[in-house]
Amino acid sequence: MNDGQRPLWSGRFGIRPAPEAAALGRSVGFDVRLAPHDVAAGIAHVAALRDASVLGEADADRLTAALAEVGQAIADGTLAIDEVDEDVHSVVERAVTERLGDLGARLHAGRSRNDLVVTDLRLWLLEAARRLTGLTTLAIRTLVRRAREEADTPMPGTTHARPAQVVTLGHHLAAHAWALLRDLDRLDAWAGRTSTSPLGAGAVATSTLGLDPAATADRLGFERPFENSIDAVSDRDFVQEFLGVATIEATHLSRLAADLARWTDPALAWAELDEAYSTGSSMMPQKRNPDTAELSRAKAARITAAFVAVSGTLHGLPLGYQRDLQEDKEPAFDAAETLERVLAATVGVLDTLRIDRDAMRTAAAAAELFATDVAEALVRAGVPFRDAHRRTGELLRTLDGDGRSLVDLTPEEWAAFGLPEGGVLLDPERSVAARGTPGGPSPESVLRQAGAIEERLASRSTGRTGRSA
Ligand code: ARG
């Protein structure tokens, strides 16, 4: 057996792994994504070996150059991934050794794939989180822009998806923005906690070589080194928490997509998706389907499944590296990449959505939406709310029986009901304006919210970097 084709750990073994065992364990097909970080971690480790005088200056330089070259070759797609390569760490080390011969064999001193893999994965997820943070910010800004535009567009507010009270479309759009702002906070806080370097922890117990994990952490841009080598190689709560944060954000985007699919349903026709974000039917020529919204709605399930898969893998697992932990990567990659695609598409959909203000306003003028305004007018006139609720309900019941509604009441009937000016209540603009309560649906409130959200975004970008907890 040619040495170059043997697994990294083959010294103690007389034969190669069975092909089906190797096939089960091989992760290079997906963990090759970690290559740039594996190279960066390798270079930081070489510096640590040099500082500890395990490597001479010249050897350290040659190793560093070879690592960089391997990283470039992987990025260019010119480095062949060998049959025997288990994972990205094996690929990088093998390629360095092919270039440097005996010197390559010095690279892995004092490190293990156990500390390497979590270093790489933290770096990969931190980078993914920075892209998600950027896209989430863009989604919030787009929602805020649309909310300002629709600050005074009346819309039926719903409970149980049925007409409830008049709101403004701006208020509803701002509600989605507030949810995404919390996701942004969660991503920031997660990034702060995740900025811990595990490199130097070795397999489980560090090494005897006198490496300095703090210097390594610094070189890799982490805020701090690990405090406990067992924790460093065992812990995957950064993956689990990332997936939890991603699950919540995907759920928010799913609910936004559900609203968009509903509003653009021709049965309501309150809004229309741009052609670029609609799909046709292969059979029915007339169709313009909201596939982008539907897929965004569904992807939350897949991201939730990733959280469940990793949580399932971790629970009950004793500390110390076990190969089970390799199962963290596919769900993490898939969830991050899926969320990124959903966010990008959501921004496009929101940016190009056409609102039919007349259709929305007409729907918001439906008499039933003012029943609560009527009851509250009685309350302001001194009637206890329970009585007001009952009296309004009885009025609606009588009107219903006559095939009439609140809009059909004559001034005399209003007066008899105890609200001589009752007719003026049935106006969507008046209804939302009357609810100027902080956090309410009035146009002023929407503009206040938009300003508050923008302030939060601004203080986030000038204040904390997103890497601190
Ligand atoms: N591919 C492995 C993983 O993703 C790398 C660590 C392997 N360590 C080991 N002791 N077999 O977890």
Boltz pocket constraint, residues with backbone or C-beta under 6 A from the ligand:
constraints:
  - pocket:
      binder: B
      contacts: [[A, 25], [A, 27], [A, 31], [A, 86], [A, 87], [A, 113], [A, 114], [A, 117], [A, 321], [A, 322], [A, 323], [A, 325], [A, 326], [A, 327], [A, 329]]
      max_distance: 6.0
